[in-house]
Amino acid sequence: MPDASAASLSSRPLPQEGGRRDGGLEIGNTDDGNRKVAIIGGGPAGMALALALHQQGINSDIFDARTRGAAKNDKRILALSYGTRQILERLGVWNGIPATAIDAIHISQRGRLGRTRLTARAEGVPALGYVLNAGDLAAALDTAVAQAGIPYQEKRKVGVGDTAQYALTAWAEGVVADDAATVRDYDQLAVLCTATTHEPHHHTAWERFTPDGPLALLPYGIDKGNQYAVVFTCSTADATQLAAQGDADFLARLQNQFGTRLTFTAVGPRISYALGLRYRENIVAERQVWIGNAAQTLHPVAGQGFNLALRDIWDLAQALGDPACAGDPGNATALANYVACRRLDRHATIRFTDGLTRLFSNDFPPLAHARGAALLALDLLPPLRSFVARRMMFGARAW
């Protein structure tokens, strides 16, 4: 059943043709401008939406405040699920992206009993996920957008009201606005870097829970068999010291937090950023929709941020392409159907990520024992283990 809040949206008629001129550039001044979607943000989320809409026969214009191609310089490392790979394949952008497969995920907690191991073989998939550079993904999406002939206006700051000539405005950049956000501050920072180990990674990712927060190691680099992308979570109070440590001291700290299963031999440059949960309760309004980081920002504990965003984007394009929309991609019924379609997966993923963060980021003895029991249950019960693996790969609506 469509979400009541979305279904109550005013069914404002299609905007009139014609268009306005702003800063010397035309906005929506095309023959079909009032049946197009304005996408604000030319990052991976915005470009993926443009491609998904293009497949549905819906035209869009991308507006980005940055110079086109800026996203290609993004050095962050992403962990994409197998389900995300499937969507990128449907969009025609997966082939050629350098990516390292994750064949297994080892999950444990430091100094406590309980561990489990998720494997691609057990789930009957080629890989549980993939590790790649955000810049490489952006480059592949940009190439596909150009080949599809989707208009892209760079260095364009677009505000509320600037896209009135469009049937729908999709906000795909920035963060959730303070006045629309539900916020949780975890008092944690993530320190990101690469690390080399003596042992080969064998395409295994490690999720190690510690009292300060999770420590994730992701197999990284298609030409190297012993390098990891590291996501080292620590308290805000500890972050300054951790970021400023020399390589030798940081390696010692990393080794102590992780344990002895791997031997770290080198570490790359480090960056850090604050962690928190921010999400919009209402992701649609009258002829508006919010996607990607404009809709939610999650803790990286389960690597679900971009994976959730891409599932949102795919389902949004399907909803807007429904023949019942009669060529109006801003149709209130279509937006209501989108909200209803995404409610379960979106809310479940947010709760799952938030719950993991709070459950595993403390050393309260009863909770520590409960965590150990949960990991033991996962290891002993294959159906439960498969449920968790498929939830991480495909979301709450595994397809």
N, C-alpha and C positions, 0 to 999 in steps of 0.2 A: 504493500500500500504506500502511495506517495507520502513523503514527509509533510505533516500539516503546515509547518512553518514555511516550507517552500511552495506548497500548493496555494497558499494565501497570497502569493506574489501578485502584484497588479499586472494584468495582462495589457501592458501599454502597447499600443499598435506599433507596427513597424515604423522606424524613423523615416522621415521624408527624404527623398533623394536631393542631391545637391551638395552638400559638404561645406566645410568651413576651411578657411586658410589660416594657419597658425605658424608664425615664425618662418613664413615663406614656403612651408610645405603643406600640401593638401592632406586632409584627413577625411577618408571616406568619400572622396569625390570621384566615384566611379559609377558606371551604369548599374552595377549590382551592389553598390556600397552599403545599401540598407539591408542587405542579406549576408553581409560578411561579419566575421569575428575580428575584433581588435585584440591582439595579444600583446600585453604590456610586459616586456622582458624577453630578451633574446638569449637567455641561458638555455641549458639543456631542457628544462621543463617547458619553456615557451616554444622552443623549436620542435620538441616532440609532439606537443599539442598541434602545432601547425601541420605537421606531417600526418598525424592521425585524422585531423579534419579533412585534409586534402584527399585522403583515401575514401572519405565519406562524401566527396563531392562538394565540400563546404570550403569556400574561399576565406582567406584570412590575411591580415596585414600584421607584421611584427614590428613593434616599436621598442627600441632599446636605447637607454640613456648612454651606454658606452659605445666605443668604437667597435664596429663589427669585427669579430674575431677575437675580442678580448678574452672570451671564455676559453679559447684554445690554450691560453697561458696558465690556466688553473692547474696548480701542481698537486692539489689534493688527490688522495687515493680513495677510490670508491670500492665498496664491496657490493656487487650486484647479484641478486638471486637468479636461479635458473629460470624462474618465471619472468623476471625482467628481461633476460636474454630472449625469451620467446617473443615478448612484445617488440623488442628492438629488431628482431628478425622480421616480424610482420611489417615493421616500418621501413625495412630495407636498409638498416644502418649497422647491423652487427658485423657482417663480414669485413675483415680488414682491421678491426680494432684490436690492438695488442692487449691480450688479457691472459691472466694466469688462472687456471681452473682450481677450484677448491673441491677435492674429492672426499675429504673427511673433515669433521670438526670435533676437536677434543675439548670437553667442557669439564672443569673441576674448580675447586676452591682451595686456596692456599691454607695449609695447616689443618685441614679438616678431611674427614672421610667423605666419600661420594664422588663419583665421576661417571661420565658417559661419553659415548662416541657415536656421532651421526655419520653415516656414509652414503655416498651416491649409489653405490652398488645395492645397498639394502632398499633404496627407494626406486631403483630402476630408472635412474636418470643419468645422463652423461657427466654431470657435475652438480654439486649443491649450489655453487655460485662461482663468481669470477671476480678477480681483483684487477683493477685498471686505473689509469690516470683519468681524472675528470676532464683534463684538457683534450685527451684523445677522443673521448666520447663526444665532447662539444664539437671537435673538428669534423667527426663523421656526420653528426646531425646537421652542421652548417653546410657541408657539401650536399647532403640530401635535400635540404631546403632550397639551395641554389638550383639544383637540377630540376626540382619540381616547379621552379619559377614563382615561388612564394615571395611577395614583396617584403622587403626588410629595410626599415628606416633606422639608421644608426644615429647616435648622438641626439636622440629625441626624448625629452622628458615630457611625459604625458600625465596629466592630472585628471581628477574627477570632472566630468563634463566635457572634456576634450574629444571624447569619442561618441558623442550623442548620435552621430549619423550611422553608427554601427548597430546591428541587431543584437550583439552581445559583446561585452568587454570582459576578457579573461586576464586577471591580474596574476602574473607569474614571476614577479621579482620582489625583492625586499623581504621583510619579515612580517609576521602577524602584527597588525597595528595594536598599540597598547589599549585602545578603547574597545577593541573587539576580541581581546585575547583572554584565554584562561592560561595562567602562568604558574609554573612551579620552578623555583630556583633550587638546584641540587647542591649548591655550594661546592661545585666541582669544576675542574678544568681538564681538558684533554690535551696531552702533549703528544704531538704526531712526529714521527721520524721513520727512517728505515734502519734496519739492523741486519747485520750479517752473522751467521752462526757457523760453527764448525761442522754441524751435521746438515745434510740436505733436508729440504722441507717436505719432500714427498707429497706435495700438494695438500698438506694438512694445515688447517687453521686451528689456532688455540684460543680458547676463551677461558681466562683464569680469573676467578673472582677473589678479590682481596677486601679487607676492611675499608680501604680507601676508595675502592671502586674497581670496576672490571679492567683487566689488562688483556687486550686482544692482539694476536699476532696473525697476520694474513700473508700467505705465500705470495711473493711478489717478484715480477721480473721474468719475462719469458725466456731470457737468455742466461739466467742464473738460477741455480738450483738450491741456493742456500741463503736467500735474502727474504726478509719479511718487512711488511709495512706494520708499524707498531702504533697502537692507540693506547696510551698510558694514561689512565684516569687517576687523578689525585685530588686532594682537597684544595680549596682555593688558597688556604694558608701555606700549603706546601709547594704550590706551583711556581712561585718566583724563584725559590731556591733550586727546584728541579730543573727549570729552564736555563738557569745560569750555571749549572754545574759543568765542569769539563767533561770531555768524553769518557775518560777513565772512571770518574766518579759516577757518571750517569749509567755506564755499563754495569758497574757494581750494584747500583740500586736496581736496575732492571733485572739483573741476575737474581738478586735477593727476592724480588717480588715474584718472579716467575718460577724459580726453583731450578732443579738440576737436570731436567729432561733435555734441555738444550744448553749449549755453551755459546754465549755471545762473544764475538770477536771484534766487531766494529759497529759504529753507529753514525748515521748521517745527521745533517742539520735538523734542528728541532723548532717547531712552531707550536703555539698553544692557543686555545680558545675556550671561552666559558661554555658550560653545559647547562641546559635547562629545557623545560617543556613549555612550548607556546603553541596554542592551537585555537582556531576559530570554531565556535560552536555552530555558527551558520556560515556555510561556505558558498551560499548563493544569495543574491538579492535581485531586485528588479533589473533584468538584463545585465547582470554581473555574476561572475563566478571567480573564486580564488583557488589556485592550485599551487603545488610545490611548497616552497618555504613561505609563501604568502598565505597558505592555508594551515600549515603546521610545521613545527621544527621539533625533532625528537632527539632524545639521548642516543648516542651511537652504539649503545650496548649490544643491540641485536642487528645493527646495520640495516635498519628498515626505512630510513628517511626517504631516499630517492626511489627505493622499490615501491613504497606506498604511493609516492607521487606519480609514478608511471602507471600504476594500476588505476589511480584516479583519472589520469589523463585518457587512458584507453577507454574506460567506461563512459567518460564524459563525451568523447567523440561518438561512441555508439549511440548514446542517448540523443545527441543533437542531430545525428543522421537518420533518426527514425522517420519513416515516411509520414507519420502522423503529424510531424512538425510543419508540414506543408511549406518547406523551404524557409522557415523562420527559425534560425538556430538560437534565438533568444526566447523562444516560446516557454511560457511559465510552466506548462505541463512537462515539457522535456527536462527542465531544470529540476522540477519536483521528482521526476522519475530517476534522475541522476542521483539526487540526494538519497532517495530510498534504496537505490542499488548499492551505494557506497557506505551506507550507515554501518552495517555489521562489520565489514572489514576495517573501515577507518577507526571506529571506536575500539574494536578489539585490538588492533595493532597499537594504538595509543596506550591503552590500558596494559597490554602485554609489556611494552617497552618501559613504561613508568613503573610497573610492578617489579620487573626484574631489577631495575636500578635501585629501588628502595629496599627490596628484599636482600640483595647481595652487597649492599654498600655499607654494612655495619658489622660489628663483631659481637652483638648481643647474643649470649650463649644459646637461649632457646631457639632463636632464629637460625643460628649457625647449625644446630642439630636438625632443624626442619629442612634447611637447604640440603644438607647431606642426605637426608631421607628422600628428598625429591629427586636428587641426582641418582641415588641408588635405584629408585623406582623406575626412572627412565632407562637405566641400564638393564634392568631385569624384565621389563615389559616392552617387547618390540612394538606392539600397537601404539602404546603411548609415545615411544620414541619416534615412530613414524608420524604420529600426529604433530609433534613439535617440528620435525624436519619439514613437513609439507606446509605447516603454517608459516615457517620462515621463508620457504621458497615461493609460495603462491598466495599468502595472505589467508584471511578467514574464509574466503570463498574459493577454495582450491579448485582450479579448472584443469 
